[in-house]
Amino acid sequence: MPLSFVILVTACKQGYEDYLRYKTDQRDNRRSVNVIRNKCTQMLHVPKMVSKMSLSHIVAMEATITCQHPLANLYTFHGKLEINSGSEMTSGHLTIDNLLLRGSRLKDTEYVVGCAVYTGQDTKLSLNSKIVSNKFSIAEKSINKYLIVYVVILLIEVLASTMLKLYVESYKTWDSYLGPSPKINFSTVITDMMSFLILFNYIVPISLYVTVELQKFLGSFFFGWDLDMYDSDRDQPALANTSDLNEELGQVEYLFTDKTGTLTENLMVFRRCSIDGNVYMEKDCDGNLHLLPSSGNEEEAVKLTSWEGDIWHFMISISLCHVVQIAPPSQRPEIVAKRTSFRESFRLKKITRVNSSLMMHPDLPQYQAASADEKALVEASARCGVIFQKDTNEEMHIQINKNVMVFQKLEILEFTSERKRMSIIVKDSANDIWLYCKGADSAVLPLIVEGKIREASLHVADFSMRGLRTLVIAYKKMDKSEYDRLSQNIEQARQIIGTERAMHMTRAYNLMESGLTLLGVTAVEDRLQDDVQETLECLRVAGIKIWVLTGDKAETAENIAFLCGHFKKGTEVLRLMEETSGQSCFLILTTFDRKVKLEPHKQYGLIIDGTSITATLRNCPGLLKSVGMACEAVVCCRLTPLQKSEIVHLIKTARSRPHTAAIGDGGNDVSMIQEAHVGIGILGKEGRQASISADFAFTKFMYLKKALLVHGHWYYLRITILMQYFFYKNLVFITPQVLFGIHNGYSTQDYGIQG
């Protein structure tokens, strides 16, 4: 009966928590789908546009897709599409821009025509997923260990008491009033052992399991009831998806955190720009440029009443060099209402934090982009009067006052983490061909041959010191013959499939982007979430080491690391970037390891990218573990979801077996959240995948401070006191019974009062 009761209580608790998870899953599972039963095919409704294109023509199309084998890397895809139209063969190149990943959402279009290239376990999402193992808290493991010890003590007491009873019964001076001396045989020995086992079994605290389960279950409600972790703006309390890991919150030694949407709000705001050696700023997204004095004092900034030609050219380049999309007209009423309300609240000072998108005039377009930096720049240009008005596959329309400039799109040179820049080639109404390039200073400045390069470099350094994300803008004017010659190289490189393609594409792009003229530098603020710096500092003081794991590029990750205080001033940053050779990684990490050990009191920070991590984990994971654990702070950039979980597993399995926690807000953080001892999800803008997969969830990073340092501490203290009390109580309860055997001749007599 006691064992059945224990199992029943545990089953009820687990069932209730499963029911809560079921309710959460239903939000996604309630979406309508059409299920085909007992048939191989079924006619589907198609949009009118597809009907006009002739559905039969699309179905009958003969085409071949040649692509690389399935890879877990989210940022690479190479392939070739060949369409047989009967009379001729048409071919085209395929890149990551043509790949719709599983888990993506289709926006701004009613349909897409596609072909499945990877299915099932071959999808990138599946390749980045891991088999989830059950998590057990340190308290549960301790209980199991101590129970084994107490069972051993029980057996020792039973055996000792049985042997002493045999000795007493075989003693020569057996008292006559006790009757004849009992016969000793195997049956009586077993009976005595079972009697002592029943008498002493209370030393094993079976009821501890029930009490601990109830204590954890009831304690988890305090997590959700905490008003300090309640987000009133979204009416969202903190969530405890499981009560089994409450005390683990207080044992965290290493915290692995995502950057975008976790440390930052992912809301970019245009702050400053450098044009022709001068620095300009926009105050509170009001659409007016102000010239900053050489001192940099914003109070002395002078508002511009008119623009020089270089400013106009700079703003036009921002409006052209991007892959931003314009939101569909169906969203206009909602956008206008939001902007009007926000601008009025900001004017009345009800809101003090600027939102770049909502501060735009209601009549301006709403932009959508994969890159928040690009979106912020295009919005800033629109507020200042150079409006990206329309975009098609062939043309881009820019509106200045009431005049519309039409540019024909000729080529887009895609951004990659290796190139760190992107370019667009357009033809204006005068048939002049322009190349506009935008990217990191390290990638663009070496290509510039004309302009005030020295001043721009100084401004880049100044903007970076202020924690702003910088991009350098440059241009080149080409004649048709030069463009035709260079574009032919690009087209030939695109037809290559395999590892050599990237090399040929880079070579062709470099030829196209050579000999640039400097236009200026942009500075965008990636605003941190509330109290991120204070939270990180509190966790650091508490002895928790923090690793930032992000898919962003290295420059962005490093800027944010300094901005949020992850890297402190004076920290010597060790960099391991873009190393594909395991031998090179070994030599570099060996140098880092020697350096850290020679100067143990100096603050070191480590930055490593996904390419180098792949080579390191394959050849010298122990060395990476040693260097990373010796550094004060670590930033890992350009990571895939699987690499994030591999990093967590690397530290989790270190010799000291440190306790780990992982926090993130997107689907790409799920693997590391599930790998860590404690997974924490941020209920953010990237959906609820992370929060559903996590053990705990809340809306803001700053709540982590109270979750770990207050709730975690008290959970651990309560559970350990409860465990100690139970073991002490049972030991004290049964010890007199064992000692009572000395006085009753080990007759298995209970020392309790008999009625």
N, C-alpha and C positions, 0 to 999 in steps of 0.2 A: 504493500500500500504506500509506504513513504516514497519508494522509487517511482511508482505510478504517478503520484502527486507531483513530484519534481518534473517528470516528463510532461505532464499536463500543463503546468504553469509555463514552462519554457515554450511549449507548442502554442499556447494562447498568445504569449508575447510576440513570438516570431510571426504568427498569423496576422496579428494586428498590424505589425510593421509592413508585412507583405501587402496587406490591404491598402495601406497608405501609398505604397509604391505603385500598386495597381491603379489607384485613382490618378496618380501623376501620369502614368503611361497612357491612360485613356485620353488625355488631351491630344496626343498624337494619333492614337488609334481610332478616334472617332471620325477621321477624315473619310469622305465618301470615295469608294473605288468600285469599279465594275469587274466582277469575277466571272471568268469563262468556265463553265462546268460541262464536262462530258463532250467537249468539242475541241477540235484542234485550232480552228480559226473562227473569227467572228468579225462582222462588219462594224467598224468604229466610226463615230461621228468625227468629221474633219472640219477645220475652219474653212470659211468661204474662200480665203486666199488660196489654200491648198487645192480646193475644188477647181478653181480657175486654172491652176497650174496642171490640172489633170492628175488625179490620184493614180490612175492606171499607168501614166507615164513614169511617175516616181517609182511605183512598185516594179515596173518592168526595166528600170534603169540597170544597166550592166556596169558595175564599178568594182574596183579592187582597192582595198586599203592594205598597205604594207607598213607595219609599225614595229617598234622595238618590243622586246619581251616585257612582261609586267614588272614594274619597279615600284618600290615603296616611296621613292622620292616624289613629292607632290609638285615639284617645280620644273620637272623635265618631261618632255614627251616629243618624240620625233617620228614622223611618218610621211607617207606619200599617198595621194589619192589619184587613181587613174580611172577615168570615165570613158567607156567605149560608146560613142554616139553613132556607130555604124561606119560612117565615112572616114572618121578620124578619131584619134585617141587624144583626149585632153587630160593633162596631169597637173597636179598642184601640190604644194607642200603643206604639211600639217605640223602645228606646234602646240604648245600647252594652251594657247588661246583657243584652239579648236576642240579642246577636250572638256566635256561637261562631267565633272567628277560626281560620283555617287554621294548623296548628301547635300548637293548644291540645290539652290532654289532658282527657279526660272522667273525672271523679272523683266518688265518692260516689253514683253512680246507675248503674243497669244500661243505661239507654237515654235518648235524647231524641227528641222528635218535632220535626223541623225541615224547613226549605225552603232550598235554596241560593239566595242572593240575589246573590252575587258568585262567579264561577268563573274558573279559569285565570289570565290576566294581570290580571284585575280584582280579585283578592283583595288585601287590605291587605298581606299578606306579600310578594306579587309586586311590588306598587307600591313597596315599600320596598327592593326588591332592585336591584342594579346589575349590568351586564355586567362580569365580572371580566377585567381585562387582565393579561397576563403581567408578572411582576416581574423586574427585572434589578438585580443589585447594582452598586455603584459600581466594584468591581474588574473586573467583566465589561465595563462600559462603557469603563473605562480601557484594558483590554487591546485592545478593538476599535479605540480611537483610536490607541494606540501602534502597533498592527499596520499601520494605514494609513500612519503615518509611516514605518515600516520598509520597507513595500512601495515607497513613494516613493523612499526612500534606495536600495533595491535597483535600481529602474529608472534612477535617476541614475547609479549605479555602472556598470550595464550599458551605458548609452548613452555615458558618458564613456570607458569602456574600449574600446568598439567604435570610437569616433571616433579615439582614440589609436592603435589598431591600424591603422586605415586610413591614418593619417598616417605611421606607421613603415613600412608596406609601400610607400607611394608615395615614400619618401625616395630621393633620387638616388644616394646612396652605399650602395646595397644590397650587402651582403657576398656575394661570389661563392660562398663555401662553403655558403651557405643555398640554393643552387640558383637557378633563374630566378625573377624577381619574379612573384608571383601576380597573376592578373587580377582586377580588382575589378568585380563586378557585383551585381545585386540579390540573387541567390541566395547569394553568399558573405557579404554583409552580414547577411542573415537567419540564416545558419548561425552566424556569429560571435556575433550577439546571443543566440541560443539557447544557445550554448556558455557564454558569460559568465553567462547566467541560471542555468544548471545549476550553474556553479562558485560563484556568489555566493548561491544561494537559501537557504543555511543561516543567513543573517542574519535571516530570518523564522522565529521560534520556533514552528513547528507543534506540537512536543512540549509546549509550554507548556499547551495546552488539556488534554491528557491528564493532565499533572502537577497542574494546578489542580483538575480534576474529582476526581482521587483524593485530593488533599489536603483538599478540602472534604468529600468523602464520609467519609473516615476521621476528620476533625476533628469531624464532627457526633456521633460516638459519645461524645466527651468530654462533650458536653452532657448526655446521658442517664446517663453514668457518675458524674456529680458527686454525691457523697453529701450535700453541703450543700444540694442542691436536690431531695433525695429525701424524700418524705412517708411516714414509717414507719407512721403511723396508718392510712393508706389503701393502703399498699404500692404507691405510685405514683411512679415516677421522672419526671424532666422528659422531654419529648418534642421531638424535632426532626423535624417533618413534611417538611421540605425542607432540603437542605444547600446550596442555591444562594445563600442569603442570610445565611450565617453572619457574614460581616464587617460586614453592615449593622447588626448589633446594637451595634457600637462606634461608629457614626456618627450616632446619634439626637440630634436637636436639639430636637424637640418630641414630647412624649408625651401622647397622648389616652387618658384612662382612664374607664371606667364607674365608678359609685359603688357601687350595691347589689350585694353579692356579690363585689366586686372590692376596694374599699377597706374595706368593712364586711362583717361576717359575716352580715348580715341576720337576726340573732338579737336581738330586742328584749327588754329586761329592765326591768320597772317598778321605778323607784327612789324617787320622791317624789310627794307630792300636796299641794295647798293647799286647805284646807276651812275656811270661815268665818274666814279670816285666820290660821289656824295651819298649820304645815308638818308633815307626817307622812312617815315613811319605812318601807320594808319591808327588813329586813336579810336578805340571802342567800336571798330568796324563801321565807322560813319561814312566811308566812301571818300574821304578827303586825305590827300597826302600832305605830310608836314616835313619840311626840311630840318634835319637835326644839325645843331652846331657841332664843331669839332670836339667840344667837351662831352658831347653825348647826353647833355641834360635835356630831358624830355619837356621840362617846363619852359625852356627857351626855344622850342621847335616853332618854326614859322610855317603857317598854312600857305600852300601854293594856290594862287589864283589862276594860273595858266601853266601849261606844260611845254617843255622843250621837246624837240623831235625825238631825242633819245629815250625820253620817258614813254612817249607814245609807242615807239618801236618795241620797248621792253614789255609794255602791257599787251601789245598785240601778240608778241611771242608767247607770253603766258597763256593767252586765250587759244593758241593754236597747238602748242607742243604738249599734248596730253592725250589720254584715252577716256576722258570723262564723257558720260552720257547725260542726255536731258530727260527728265522724268516725263512720263506720258501725260497728256492733257487731262485724263480722268482724275489725276491727283490734285489738280489745280485748286478746287474749292477748299480742300483740307489744308493745303499748303498756305493759301492766302489767310485763312482763319488763324492758323498757328503763328504766322509771322506778324500779323496785326496785333494779336494778343501779347506776344513776347515783346515787341517793340514798345508797346504802350506800358507794359510792366517795367521794362528797363528805363523808360523815360521817367516814370514815377518812382524809380529806385526801389521797386519791390524786388527786383532781381539785380544782383550785382555782378554776376559772372556772365561774360559775353558768350553767346552762341553764334558762331560765324554764319551758319545757314539761316537761323531765324532772325538775324539782324538785317538780312537783305530786304530790299523793298518788295512788297507783295507782288508787284507787277513783273519782277525779274524771274527768269526760269529757275526751276529746282533742278539741281545737279545730283547725279549719282555716280560713284566711282569706287573701284576696288582700292585705290590709294587715297587715303584721307588727305595726304599732302597735296596731291593734284587738285582735289575738290576744293580745298581751302584757297589755293592760288587762283583757280578759275572764278571762285566766288568773290575774291578780293578784286580781281580785274573787272568783274561785272559791276560791283559796287562803285568802282572808280570811273565807270563810264564806257569801258570796252567790254561789250557783252557777247559771250559765246551764245549765239541765238539759235543755230540750227546745225544739224550734223546728219549727213547721209553717208553711204558707202563711198561716194565720189567727191562730195563737196563739204566745206565748212563755211558757215556764214557768221561773220563778226559784225555787230552793230555798234557804231559810234555816233552818238546823238541820234539822228534819224537816217543816217547813211548806212547802208549795208555793204560790206566788203565780202566778196565771194572768192574763196580759195579752193582750187582743185587739189584733192589729195592724191599724191603720186606714190608715196612710200612711207611706211612706218618702220623704223628700226627699233625693235622691241627692247625693253629693259630686261636685263638679267643681272643676277647677283655678281657675276664675274665682270660684266661691263660697267655696272653701276651708273648707267646713263641710258637715255632713250632719245631718239630723234624723229622728227617728222619732216618730210619733204613736200612742199606745196608749190602750186603755180598760181600767181595772182592774175588779175584781169588784164594786166599788161604783158602777160606771157613770160614774166620773169620767174625763175625757179629759185626758191629759198629753202635752205635747210636750217631748221631750228633744233638745237641740242640742249638738253637739260639733264643734270646729274650731279653726282658728288664732286666736290672740288678736286679730289685726288684723281678722278677719272676725266674731267673736262678741262681743267686748267692746263695740263700738258699739251692739249690739242690746240690751244689758243696761240695765235701768232700776232694778234693785234689787239690793242686796248690797254686800259690801265690795270694790268695784271697785279702789280705790287699792291695797289690800294685795295683791290678785290680780295687778295690773300689776307691782308690785315683785317678787313671787315669780316671775312669768313671766320677767322680766329676769334674776333670779338663776339660775333653772334653765337659761336659755339660755347664760349665761356659763359654766356647768359642762358645756356641750356636750350637754345633754339636750333631747330633742324634746318640746315642750309642746303641750297641747291644753286649751282652756277648755270647761268643761261648764256648761250652763245649762238652765233648764226654764221651762215656762209651763203653767198649768192653764186649760183652756178649758171653756166650756159647749157644749152640742150645737148651739145655733143659730149660734154663732160659728164652730165647726168646719165646719158644713154650708156656710155662706156662703163661707168661705175655700177649702174643698176644691173647690167648684164652679169657682172661678177657675183652680185648678191643672188640673182636668180639661179645661177649655176650651183652655188653653194647650197641653196635650199633643196635642190633635187637629190642631195646626198643623204643616205640613211646610215646611221651608225655613229660611232664615237668621233669619226673624223669630221662630221658635219659641223659641230660646234667650232672647231678650229678654223674651218674654211669660212664660216659665217663671221666669226670675229675678225678675220683678216679682211674680208670684203667690207664690213662695217667700218673698220679703222680707216680704210682708204677713202670711204665716202665722207667720214667725219673729220678729216684732216684739214688743217689750215683755217681754223675758225676765228671769228672776231668776237671779242667779249661784249656782251650786252649788260650783264649785271648779276647780282646775287640776291636770292630770296631767303627770308628767315621766317620760319613758321614755328609756333609754339604748340607742342604736344602736351596739353594740359594734364597735370597729374591729378589723380583722385584726391579727395579731401584727406588731409592728415597722413599721407603716405610716408613722408619723411619722419614724422614723429613715431609712426607705427614701426617702421624699419629700425629706428634707433632703439626703441623699447625692446624689440625682439633681440637686437644685437647685444644690448646690455644684459638681457636675461640668459645670454649664452647660446642663442640660436644662430647658426650660420645660414646665410641666405644665398641661394643660387638662382639667377634669373635665366630661364629657358624660353627662348623666343624664336619665332620663325622670321623675324625682321632682319634687315641687313645690319652689319656690324656697326656702321657709323651711328645709325639711329639708336641701337641698343646701348652703345657707349655713352652717347649724349644723355639718354634718359638715366643711365646708371649714375652719372655725376649729378644730374639734376635732382634726383630723388634721394641722394645721399648714400646710395648703395656703394659707390666709389667715393671715398672722402678726398678732400684736398690733400695732396702730398702722397696719395697712393701711387705706387709704381705699378703700372699696368703691364702685365706680361701678355704678349699676343702670339697666338698660334693660328694662322689664317691660311686657308686654301692650300694646305699640304696634302697631297694625295699619296705620298710615299710613306710607308710605315717606318722606314729607316730614318727619314728626315724628322718625322714626329718624335721618334725615340731620342734622337740627338738633341732636338730643341727642348724637349721635356726634361732630359737629363741635365741640361744647362740650367733650366728653371729650378729643378729640384736642388741642385748644388747651391744655387744662389739663395734660395729661401732658407736652406739650412745654415748657410754661413752668416746670414743676417736675420735671425729669427724674430728680432724685436721690430723689424721694419714692416710697414703695411704693404702687402702685395695684393693685386687684383689680377685675375686671369680672364682673358677673352679668347674664346675658341669657337670656330665655326663648324657647321655640320660636316663639311668635306674632311676636315682634319679629325673630327671625332670618329668618323667611319674608319679612317686609317688607324687611329689610336686604339680604338676598341678591338680592332682585329689583331694588332701587334703588341701593344704595351698598355693594357688597361690598368694594370697595377701602378704604373708610373703616373698616369693621369689622375688616378685616385689619390696618390701621395701628394702630388703638387696641388690639386684642387682642395684637398682637406687642409693643407697648410696655409692656403691663401685666406685673407679676410673676407673676400667677396669674389664670386665667379659669375661671368656672363657667358652663356652659350647661345650663339645666334645661328640663323638659317637652319634650324632643326626641323626634321620631320616629326610627326607625333610618335613614331616608333623610337626615334632617337631620344626623345624626351624620357620615355619610360626606361630606356636602356641606361641613361644617366642616373635616374633614380635607383634602378636596380644595382648599379655599380657601387653607389655609396651605401645603399641598404645592406649589401653583403660584405662590407668592409670588416676587418678583423674585430673592431670594437662593437660591431652590430648596432650602429646608431639608429635612433628612431627618426623616421622621416615623415614629412607632411608635404603634400602638393596642392597648389591652389591655382585654378584657372577658370575661364569663363566660356570657352568655346569647345566645339567638338574635337578639335585637334589637341585638346588637353586631357581628353578622357583616359587615354592610355596611361599617362603618368599619374593621374588621380587614382586610378585603380591599382597601380603598382605600389604606391607609397603606403606606409602603415596607416596614415590618415589622409583621406581625400576630401578636399574642400572645394565646393563649386561657388562661383560668383553668378548670381542671377542677373546677367547683363543683357547686352543688346545682340549677342550672337546666339540666341536661343537658350534652351534649357537642357541641352545635352549634358553639359558638365555638371549641373546641379542635380540631375536625375542620377547620374553615375556616382556622385560623391556621397560621402558619409554624412557630411554637414554642408549647409549652404546658407548664404546670406547675400546681400546686395552690394556691399562696399568692402573694400580691402581693409579699411581702418577698423572694422569690427573684428578682424583677426586678432588684434591686440587683446581684447577682452576674452575672446574665445579660448586663446591659448594660455594667457597669463592669469586669468581669473577662473573661468569655468573649468578649464583643464586642470588647474591646480587644485581646486576644491573637489572636483570629481575624483582625482587620484587620492587626495587626502581622505575623503569619505570612504572610498572602497577599501583602502589599506587598513584604516582603523576598524572597519567592519570585519574584514578578514582576520585581523589579529585578535579581535574580541572573540570571534567564533572559535578559533583554534585554542585560545587561552581558556575559554569557558569549558570546552569539551575536555581539555586536558585536566583542568581542576576538578571537573565533575567525576571523572573516572579514576583518578589517582587514588582517592580514598578507598574505592572498591577494590583496587589491586592490593593495597596495603592491608585491607580488612581480612584478606586471606591468611595472614600470619596468625590472626586470633581465632579463626574458625576452622583451621586445619585444611584450608583450601577445599572446602566442601561445596563450592559454587553457591554459597549462600549470599543473597543480596543484603547489603547493609541497611537497606531502607526499613522503615517500621512496618512490621507485618500485622495485619488485622486479625 
